[in-house]
Amino acid sequence: MVNLATIDLHVEAFCCRSPSPEPIYNNEGKRMNTREYRVRKALEEERHEKIQKLLGLNANYKPPADYKYV
């Protein structure tokens, strides 16, 4: 017999996660603000900030060939 009091359910991991935002859909009905999209956007913004910081520190720094800031 399993005693639920002895099982570690890691409940604290679920309570600390921020709630998902309301879904946003484009005109074709495709969801635009998925978790993957939000994470990718945050990583791209972090990359941009770091490249801009490098450019400020070293004028001879050349950003990666695929770098385009819009």
Rosetta constraint file for C-alpha pairs under 8 A:
AtomPair CA 3 CA 7 HARMONIC 7.08 0.50
AtomPair CA 10 CA 14 HARMONIC 7.44 0.50
AtomPair CA 11 CA 15 HARMONIC 6.51 0.50
AtomPair CA 12 CA 16 HARMONIC 6.30 0.50
AtomPair CA 13 CA 17 HARMONIC 6.92 0.50
AtomPair CA 23 CA 31 HARMONIC 6.53 0.50
AtomPair CA 23 CA 32 HARMONIC 7.42 0.50
AtomPair CA 23 CA 33 HARMONIC 6.30 0.50
AtomPair CA 23 CA 34 HARMONIC 7.73 0.50
AtomPair CA 24 CA 31 HARMONIC 5.69 0.50
AtomPair CA 24 CA 32 HARMONIC 5.52 0.50
AtomPair CA 24 CA 33 HARMONIC 5.92 0.50
AtomPair CA 25 CA 29 HARMONIC 5.35 0.50
AtomPair CA 25 CA 30 HARMONIC 5.27 0.50
AtomPair CA 25 CA 31 HARMONIC 4.36 0.50
AtomPair CA 25 CA 32 HARMONIC 5.43 0.50
AtomPair CA 25 CA 33 HARMONIC 7.86 0.50
AtomPair CA 26 CA 30 HARMONIC 5.57 0.50
AtomPair CA 26 CA 31 HARMONIC 6.55 0.50
AtomPair CA 26 CA 32 HARMONIC 6.50 0.50
AtomPair CA 32 CA 37 HARMONIC 7.35 0.50
AtomPair CA 33 CA 37 HARMONIC 5.83 0.50
AtomPair CA 33 CA 38 HARMONIC 6.28 0.50
AtomPair CA 34 CA 38 HARMONIC 6.31 0.50
AtomPair CA 35 CA 39 HARMONIC 6.13 0.50
AtomPair CA 36 CA 40 HARMONIC 6.03 0.50
AtomPair CA 37 CA 41 HARMONIC 6.06 0.50
AtomPair CA 38 CA 42 HARMONIC 6.22 0.50
AtomPair CA 39 CA 43 HARMONIC 6.21 0.50
AtomPair CA 40 CA 44 HARMONIC 6.14 0.50
AtomPair CA 41 CA 45 HARMONIC 6.17 0.50
AtomPair CA 42 CA 46 HARMONIC 6.20 0.50
AtomPair CA 43 CA 47 HARMONIC 6.11 0.50
AtomPair CA 44 CA 48 HARMONIC 6.17 0.50
AtomPair CA 45 CA 49 HARMONIC 6.22 0.50
AtomPair CA 46 CA 50 HARMONIC 6.26 0.50
AtomPair CA 47 CA 51 HARMONIC 6.16 0.50
AtomPair CA 48 CA 52 HARMONIC 6.07 0.50
AtomPair CA 48 CA 69 HARMONIC 7.13 0.50
AtomPair CA 49 CA 53 HARMONIC 6.14 0.50
AtomPair CA 50 CA 54 HARMONIC 6.20 0.50
AtomPair CA 51 CA 55 HARMONIC 6.17 0.50
AtomPair CA 51 CA 63 HARMONIC 6.67 0.50
AtomPair CA 52 CA 56 HARMONIC 6.23 0.50
AtomPair CA 53 CA 57 HARMONIC 6.29 0.50
AtomPair CA 54 CA 58 HARMONIC 5.98 0.50
AtomPair CA 54 CA 61 HARMONIC 6.89 0.50
AtomPair CA 55 CA 59 HARMONIC 5.57 0.50
AtomPair CA 55 CA 60 HARMONIC 7.64 0.50
AtomPair CA 55 CA 61 HARMONIC 5.85 0.50
AtomPair CA 55 CA 62 HARMONIC 7.70 0.50
AtomPair CA 55 CA 63 HARMONIC 7.98 0.50
AtomPair CA 63 CA 67 HARMONIC 6.35 0.50
